Amino acid sequence: MIRILKKLFTDIKQSRYVLSNFINQELTIKYKRSVLGFFWSLLNPMATMIVSSVVFGTIMRFRLQDFVVFLYAAMLPWNFFGLTVDFCGVSIINNEGFIKKIYLPKIVFPLSTVCAQFINMLFSMVALSFFMFILGAKLTIALVFLPVAFLLIFLWTLGMSLLVSAANVYFRDMRYITNVVMNAWYYLTPILYPIENIPENLQIFFKLNPGFYLVDMFRSPIYYGVFPSGLNIAIAVACAFGIFLIGLAVFYKHERDFVYRL
């Protein structure tokens, strides 16, 4: 495993200029011809949260202000995770021309997408935070935990993205399967509802979902104003680093074969 991590750092160091160009390209080209430009990255999650807050807040009888903050704390990191895995699923296939013409570490392609989407999420989180504090988000010492939460969601997302991007080279239906799985995973993760609303005898099954712990890393400090429990942190760290290392190992094991499969 140490050898794989050394290869990762070597690949990043050797291709850092190409990687930075790819990241910049993904950040600028996406909204290049739109009138509002980057503001769409703020409007999309805000619109989704407002609609979801009105609908589910009414159904579950939350106070609207409370529910907006409750939803915001989990939806932004989860949207980053879901969208990034979807985009990375075709990152190797879409860059077939680069891969066949010049040598580049293959990990540059999914990694640049993950980094670009992560930067988008950070900007969205900062911008929407002002709106959230107006609505009642708590400014507490627990917010100092957020850098750890960001690191965990980044590693988790990168690991899943590497797995999906590698699998999609061999099985072109993987992207469609991934969409179905991600949609189901979204509703099975306590994002639109608190886990306390689940019957107590069923909560254990929801707590087998790693997504529950990743969401809690954000929701506890932002919405509840407390640090996540030690157990939840330990499980989230194990899940994030575990899937990151597995994704890295699988990707590097098969990367030499990609050019023959494209």
KOLDOSE-689691 format. One record per residue (C-alpha): residue number from 1; residue in one letter; z, y, x. Coordinates in nm, 3 decimals, decimal comma. Example, Ala and Ser with C-alpha at 12.3 -4.5 7.8 and 13.67 -1.06 7.14 Angstrom:
2
+-----+---+---------+---------+---------+
!   k ! r !      up !   north !    east !
+-----+---+---------+---------+---------+
!   1 ! a !   0,780 !  -0,450 !   1,230 !
!   2 ! s !   0,714 !  -0,106 !   1,367 !
+-----+---+---------+---------+---------+
END
This chain:
262
+-----+---+---------+---------+---------+
!   k ! r !      up !   north !    east !
+-----+---+---------+---------+---------+
!   1 ! m !   0,000 !   0,000 !   0,000 !
!   2 ! i !   0,071 !   0,236 !   0,291 !
!   3 ! r !  -0,283 !   0,168 !   0,416 !
!   4 ! i !  -0,425 !   0,269 !   0,076 !
!   5 ! l !  -0,223 !   0,592 !   0,069 !
!   6 ! k !  -0,337 !   0,675 !   0,423 !
!   7 ! k !  -0,697 !   0,622 !   0,314 !
!   8 ! l !  -0,643 !   0,855 !   0,019 !
!   9 ! f !  -0,508 !   1,133 !   0,240 !
!  10 ! t !  -0,789 !   1,076 !   0,492 !
!  11 ! d !  -1,055 !   1,095 !   0,219 !
!  12 ! i !  -0,905 !   1,415 !   0,080 !
!  13 ! k !  -0,882 !   1,573 !   0,425 !
!  14 ! q !  -1,239 !   1,481 !   0,522 !
!  15 ! s !  -1,394 !   1,592 !   0,193 !
!  16 ! r !  -1,161 !   1,882 !   0,108 !
!  17 ! y !  -1,443 !   2,138 !   0,099 !
!  18 ! v !  -1,661 !   1,923 !  -0,125 !
!  19 ! l !  -1,359 !   1,849 !  -0,343 !
!  20 ! s !  -1,273 !   2,218 !  -0,379 !
!  21 ! n !  -1,637 !   2,297 !  -0,468 !
!  22 ! f !  -1,642 !   2,027 !  -0,736 !
!  23 ! i !  -1,315 !   2,156 !  -0,880 !
!  24 ! n !  -1,445 !   2,513 !  -0,885 !
!  25 ! q !  -1,768 !   2,397 !  -1,044 !
!  26 ! e !  -1,584 !   2,216 !  -1,323 !
!  27 ! l !  -1,366 !   2,520 !  -1,388 !
!  28 ! t !  -1,650 !   2,774 !  -1,398 !
!  29 ! i !  -1,954 !   2,594 !  -1,541 !
!  30 ! k !  -1,777 !   2,461 !  -1,851 !
!  31 ! y !  -1,750 !   2,808 !  -2,010 !
!  32 ! k !  -2,027 !   2,980 !  -1,814 !
!  33 ! r !  -2,244 !   3,086 !  -2,110 !
!  34 ! s !  -1,972 !   3,122 !  -2,372 !
!  35 ! v !  -1,855 !   3,465 !  -2,490 !
!  36 ! l !  -1,483 !   3,393 !  -2,464 !
!  37 ! g !  -1,512 !   3,188 !  -2,146 !
!  38 ! f !  -1,186 !   3,042 !  -2,021 !
!  39 ! f !  -0,999 !   3,164 !  -2,332 !
!  40 ! w !  -1,142 !   2,862 !  -2,515 !
!  41 ! s !  -0,904 !   2,647 !  -2,312 !
!  42 ! l !  -0,621 !   2,843 !  -2,476 !
!  43 ! l !  -0,768 !   2,870 !  -2,825 !
!  44 ! n !  -0,838 !   2,499 !  -2,861 !
!  45 ! p !  -0,480 !   2,375 !  -2,810 !
!  46 ! m !  -0,341 !   2,671 !  -3,004 !
!  47 ! a !  -0,567 !   2,600 !  -3,304 !
!  48 ! t !  -0,479 !   2,231 !  -3,293 !
!  49 ! m !  -0,108 !   2,308 !  -3,281 !
!  50 ! i !  -0,126 !   2,557 !  -3,567 !
!  51 ! v !  -0,315 !   2,318 !  -3,795 !
!  52 ! s !  -0,093 !   2,023 !  -3,704 !
!  53 ! s !   0,218 !   2,236 !  -3,747 !
!  54 ! v !   0,120 !   2,349 !  -4,095 !
!  55 ! v !   0,017 !   2,001 !  -4,212 !
!  56 ! f !   0,286 !   1,785 !  -4,053 !
!  57 ! g !   0,554 !   2,052 !  -4,067 !
!  58 ! t !   0,507 !   2,064 !  -4,445 !
!  59 ! i !   0,503 !   1,685 !  -4,482 !
!  60 ! m !   0,808 !   1,630 !  -4,262 !
!  61 ! r !   0,983 !   1,946 !  -4,382 !
!  62 ! f !   1,035 !   2,094 !  -4,038 !
!  63 ! r !   1,092 !   2,464 !  -4,008 !
!  64 ! l !   0,747 !   2,588 !  -3,903 !
!  65 ! q !   0,872 !   2,773 !  -3,594 !
!  66 ! d !   1,070 !   2,471 !  -3,475 !
!  67 ! f !   0,779 !   2,237 !  -3,528 !
!  68 ! v !   0,531 !   2,452 !  -3,334 !
!  69 ! v !   0,758 !   2,438 !  -3,028 !
!  70 ! f !   0,828 !   2,068 !  -3,086 !
!  71 ! l !   0,455 !   1,994 !  -3,099 !
!  72 ! y !   0,358 !   2,224 !  -2,813 !
!  73 ! a !   0,600 !   2,055 !  -2,572 !
!  74 ! a !   0,422 !   1,720 !  -2,608 !
!  75 ! m !   0,068 !   1,798 !  -2,716 !
!  76 ! l !  -0,045 !   2,000 !  -2,413 !
!  77 ! p !   0,043 !   1,734 !  -2,152 !
!  78 ! w !  -0,089 !   1,457 !  -2,377 !
!  79 ! n !  -0,417 !   1,642 !  -2,435 !
!  80 ! f !  -0,451 !   1,677 !  -2,059 !
!  81 ! f !  -0,396 !   1,304 !  -2,019 !
!  82 ! g !  -0,633 !   1,198 !  -2,298 !
!  83 ! l !  -0,919 !   1,436 !  -2,220 !
!  84 ! t !  -0,903 !   1,375 !  -1,846 !
!  85 ! v !  -0,915 !   0,997 !  -1,879 !
!  86 ! d !  -1,213 !   1,035 !  -2,113 !
!  87 ! f !  -1,401 !   1,268 !  -1,873 !
!  88 ! c !  -1,319 !   1,055 !  -1,569 !
!  89 ! g !  -1,448 !   0,744 !  -1,740 !
!  90 ! v !  -1,804 !   0,854 !  -1,661 !
!  91 ! s !  -1,734 !   1,048 !  -1,341 !
!  92 ! i !  -1,885 !   0,779 !  -1,116 !
!  93 ! i !  -2,182 !   0,709 !  -1,345 !
!  94 ! n !  -2,264 !   1,077 !  -1,394 !
!  95 ! n !  -2,271 !   1,132 !  -1,017 !
!  96 ! e !  -2,504 !   0,841 !  -0,945 !
!  97 ! g !  -2,744 !   1,078 !  -0,765 !
!  98 ! f !  -2,480 !   1,193 !  -0,518 !
!  99 ! i !  -2,355 !   0,842 !  -0,456 !
! 100 ! k !  -2,699 !   0,698 !  -0,384 !
! 101 ! k !  -2,825 !   0,984 !  -0,166 !
! 102 ! i !  -2,533 !   1,089 !   0,051 !
! 103 ! y !  -2,204 !   0,940 !   0,160 !
! 104 ! l !  -1,898 !   1,082 !  -0,007 !
! 105 ! p !  -1,565 !   0,915 !  -0,071 !
! 106 ! k !  -1,608 !   0,795 !  -0,430 !
! 107 ! i !  -1,259 !   0,909 !  -0,521 !
! 108 ! v !  -1,376 !   1,270 !  -0,494 !
! 109 ! f !  -1,546 !   1,249 !  -0,833 !
! 110 ! p !  -1,254 !   1,139 !  -1,057 !
! 111 ! l !  -1,005 !   1,333 !  -0,844 !
! 112 ! s !  -1,195 !   1,662 !  -0,883 !
! 113 ! t !  -1,200 !   1,614 !  -1,261 !
! 114 ! v !  -0,827 !   1,540 !  -1,275 !
! 115 ! c !  -0,748 !   1,845 !  -1,059 !
! 116 ! a !  -0,970 !   2,077 !  -1,267 !
! 117 ! q !  -0,817 !   1,961 !  -1,595 !
! 118 ! f !  -0,469 !   1,988 !  -1,444 !
! 119 ! i !  -0,534 !   2,351 !  -1,349 !
! 120 ! n !  -0,659 !   2,413 !  -1,703 !
! 121 ! m !  -0,338 !   2,264 !  -1,842 !
! 122 ! l !  -0,119 !   2,478 !  -1,615 !
! 123 ! f !  -0,294 !   2,798 !  -1,724 !
! 124 ! s !  -0,272 !   2,694 !  -2,089 !
! 125 ! m !   0,095 !   2,605 !  -2,054 !
! 126 ! v !   0,181 !   2,940 !  -1,891 !
! 127 ! a !  -0,021 !   3,146 !  -2,140 !
! 128 ! l !   0,107 !   2,966 !  -2,448 !
! 129 ! s !   0,466 !   2,971 !  -2,321 !
! 130 ! f !   0,494 !   3,341 !  -2,405 !
! 131 ! f !   0,392 !   3,258 !  -2,762 !
! 132 ! m !   0,637 !   2,967 !  -2,774 !
! 133 ! f !   0,935 !   3,176 !  -2,658 !
! 134 ! i !   0,861 !   3,427 !  -2,932 !
! 135 ! l !   0,879 !   3,138 !  -3,180 !
! 136 ! g !   1,210 !   3,014 !  -3,046 !
! 137 ! a !   1,158 !   2,794 !  -2,742 !
! 138 ! k !   1,479 !   2,779 !  -2,540 !
! 139 ! l !   1,499 !   2,946 !  -2,200 !
! 140 ! t !   1,747 !   2,716 !  -2,024 !
! 141 ! i !   1,820 !   2,582 !  -1,677 !
! 142 ! a !   1,655 !   2,255 !  -1,785 !
! 143 ! l !   1,313 !   2,420 !  -1,742 !
! 144 ! v !   1,350 !   2,377 !  -1,365 !
! 145 ! f !   1,271 !   2,010 !  -1,429 !
! 146 ! l !   0,915 !   2,093 !  -1,537 !
! 147 ! p !   0,761 !   2,072 !  -1,186 !
! 148 ! v !   0,877 !   1,708 !  -1,175 !
! 149 ! a !   0,726 !   1,651 !  -1,519 !
! 150 ! f !   0,395 !   1,800 !  -1,403 !
! 151 ! l !   0,391 !   1,578 !  -1,095 !
! 152 ! l !   0,456 !   1,266 !  -1,304 !
! 153 ! i !   0,187 !   1,344 !  -1,562 !
! 154 ! f !  -0,059 !   1,419 !  -1,280 !
! 155 ! l !   0,004 !   1,086 !  -1,104 !
! 156 ! w !   0,000 !   0,896 !  -1,433 !
! 157 ! t !  -0,329 !   1,056 !  -1,537 !
! 158 ! l !  -0,492 !   1,007 !  -1,197 !
! 159 ! g !  -0,396 !   0,639 !  -1,192 !
! 160 ! m !  -0,534 !   0,577 !  -1,541 !
! 161 ! s !  -0,848 !   0,779 !  -1,460 !
! 162 ! l !  -0,918 !   0,572 !  -1,149 !
! 163 ! l !  -0,882 !   0,249 !  -1,346 !
! 164 ! v !  -1,111 !   0,363 !  -1,627 !
! 165 ! s !  -1,375 !   0,516 !  -1,397 !
! 166 ! a !  -1,394 !   0,194 !  -1,193 !
! 167 ! a !  -1,403 !  -0,029 !  -1,500 !
! 168 ! n !  -1,679 !   0,178 !  -1,660 !
! 169 ! v !  -1,911 !   0,107 !  -1,365 !
! 170 ! y !  -1,899 !  -0,263 !  -1,452 !
! 171 ! f !  -1,859 !  -0,241 !  -1,830 !
! 172 ! r !  -2,048 !   0,048 !  -1,986 !
! 173 ! d !  -1,875 !  -0,002 !  -2,319 !
! 174 ! m !  -1,543 !   0,083 !  -2,156 !
! 175 ! r !  -1,567 !   0,451 !  -2,251 !
! 176 ! y !  -1,589 !   0,368 !  -2,621 !
! 177 ! i !  -1,308 !   0,116 !  -2,593 !
! 178 ! t !  -1,101 !   0,378 !  -2,411 !
! 179 ! n !  -1,155 !   0,629 !  -2,694 !
! 180 ! v !  -1,026 !   0,381 !  -2,951 !
! 181 ! v !  -0,726 !   0,289 !  -2,737 !
! 182 ! m !  -0,640 !   0,653 !  -2,663 !
! 183 ! n !  -0,656 !   0,749 !  -3,032 !
! 184 ! a !  -0,425 !   0,461 !  -3,125 !
! 185 ! w !  -0,196 !   0,541 !  -2,833 !
! 186 ! y !  -0,171 !   0,904 !  -2,947 !
! 187 ! y !  -0,035 !   0,810 !  -3,290 !
! 188 ! l !   0,195 !   0,541 !  -3,150 !
! 189 ! t !   0,355 !   0,796 !  -2,917 !
! 190 ! p !   0,618 !   1,030 !  -3,072 !
! 191 ! i !   0,410 !   1,348 !  -3,044 !
! 192 ! l !   0,364 !   1,450 !  -3,408 !
! 193 ! y !   0,704 !   1,314 !  -3,507 !
! 194 ! p !   1,047 !   1,267 !  -3,348 !
! 195 ! i !   1,143 !   0,910 !  -3,265 !
! 196 ! e !   1,455 !   0,960 !  -3,479 !
! 197 ! n !   1,225 !   0,948 !  -3,784 !
! 198 ! i !   1,137 !   0,588 !  -3,699 !
! 199 ! p !   1,363 !   0,321 !  -3,856 !
! 200 ! e !   1,628 !   0,230 !  -3,602 !
! 201 ! n !   1,527 !  -0,136 !  -3,588 !
! 202 ! l !   1,170 !  -0,033 !  -3,490 !
! 203 ! q !   1,255 !   0,230 !  -3,231 !
! 204 ! i !   1,279 !  -0,033 !  -2,957 !
! 205 ! f !   0,906 !  -0,105 !  -2,995 !
! 206 ! f !   0,818 !   0,264 !  -2,959 !
! 207 ! k !   1,036 !   0,283 !  -2,649 !
! 208 ! l !   0,825 !   0,010 !  -2,489 !
! 209 ! n !   0,546 !   0,269 !  -2,484 !
! 210 ! p !   0,529 !   0,444 !  -2,142 !
! 211 ! g !   0,386 !   0,750 !  -2,317 !
! 212 ! f !   0,723 !   0,805 !  -2,486 !
! 213 ! y !   0,889 !   0,867 !  -2,150 !
! 214 ! l !   0,612 !   1,091 !  -2,015 !
! 215 ! v !   0,631 !   1,306 !  -2,329 !
! 216 ! d !   1,009 !   1,322 !  -2,304 !
! 217 ! m !   0,979 !   1,474 !  -1,954 !
! 218 ! f !   0,834 !   1,786 !  -2,124 !
! 219 ! r !   0,994 !   1,783 !  -2,467 !
! 220 ! s !   1,356 !   1,756 !  -2,351 !
! 221 ! p !   1,354 !   2,072 !  -2,135 !
! 222 ! i !   1,113 !   2,276 !  -2,350 !
! 223 ! y !   1,225 !   2,191 !  -2,704 !
! 224 ! y !   1,578 !   2,050 !  -2,674 !
! 225 ! g !   1,674 !   2,264 !  -2,373 !
! 226 ! v !   1,828 !   1,971 !  -2,184 !
! 227 ! f !   1,737 !   1,754 !  -1,888 !
! 228 ! p !   1,586 !   1,413 !  -1,976 !
! 229 ! s !   1,833 !   1,130 !  -1,946 !
! 230 ! g !   1,862 !   0,951 !  -1,613 !
! 231 ! l !   1,725 !   0,631 !  -1,765 !
! 232 ! n !   1,421 !   0,808 !  -1,912 !
! 233 ! i !   1,351 !   0,980 !  -1,579 !
! 234 ! a !   1,375 !   0,648 !  -1,393 !
! 235 ! i !   1,135 !   0,479 !  -1,635 !
! 236 ! a !   0,891 !   0,773 !  -1,628 !
! 237 ! v !   0,891 !   0,775 !  -1,245 !
! 238 ! a !   0,836 !   0,399 !  -1,232 !
! 239 ! c !   0,550 !   0,418 !  -1,483 !
! 240 ! a !   0,380 !   0,717 !  -1,319 !
! 241 ! f !   0,397 !   0,590 !  -0,962 !
! 242 ! g !   0,323 !   0,234 !  -1,074 !
! 243 ! i !   0,000 !   0,317 !  -1,257 !
! 244 ! f !  -0,100 !   0,559 !  -0,979 !
! 245 ! l !  -0,068 !   0,292 !  -0,710 !
! 246 ! i !  -0,237 !   0,026 !  -0,924 !
! 247 ! g !  -0,526 !   0,259 !  -1,007 !
! 248 ! l !  -0,564 !   0,356 !  -0,643 !
! 249 ! a !  -0,562 !  -0,006 !  -0,525 !
! 250 ! v !  -0,816 !  -0,119 !  -0,786 !
! 251 ! f !  -1,047 !   0,176 !  -0,721 !
! 252 ! y !  -1,051 !   0,131 !  -0,344 !
! 253 ! k !  -1,097 !  -0,245 !  -0,376 !
! 254 ! h !  -1,421 !  -0,202 !  -0,572 !
! 255 ! e !  -1,561 !   0,133 !  -0,452 !
! 256 ! r !  -1,804 !  -0,024 !  -0,202 !
! 257 ! d !  -1,962 !  -0,219 !  -0,484 !
! 258 ! f !  -2,023 !   0,087 !  -0,706 !
! 259 ! v !  -2,359 !   0,178 !  -0,552 !
! 260 ! y !  -2,497 !  -0,169 !  -0,633 !
! 261 ! r !  -2,376 !  -0,149 !  -0,993 !
! 262 ! l !  -2,517 !   0,193 !  -1,078 !
+-----+---+---------+---------+---------+
END
